[in-house]
Amino acid sequence: MTEEIHVSYSGEYWLKYPDAPFATFLAVVQSHLHSEADPDNFSALKRRVRSDRADDVELQAFKAEFSRLLKGDREGLPSDAISLAADGDNWTTDEEFLAWLWRELYPGAPLPDSSGDSTGNSPKQSE
């Protein structure tokens, strides 16, 4: 008989549990967008996304998790995780932040199966 272990995630859990749901997305967002991150980090992330290297395993996982979030798959994601990682005071909702970030990182690419406001317009950091 296998015993199922339930882990309750809180705080910056993705730093302690790298295999937790959406941990890669949250870690990348935190290291590039959080108010305590170096302001040049977001520009570096944009350059990294543009290079789209197949061997960049972290970035490939980031994009896959990002797409899942935009499609509404939030299973295992605490309600405050995105806001905590992004230090999201400039967005009203996670959806607003996710749409804005997608348009910043993948300009011209449609949002993966998103619903609601698809403009992605929001004030925040710029290059």
Buried (B, 14 or more C-beta within 10 A) or exposed (E): EEEEEEEEBEEBBBEEEEEBBBBBBBBBBBBBBBEEBEEEBBBEBBEBBEEEEEEBEEBBBBBEBBBBBBEEBBEEBBEEBBBBBBBBEBBEBBBBBBBBBBBBBBEEEEBBEBEEEEEBEBEBBEE
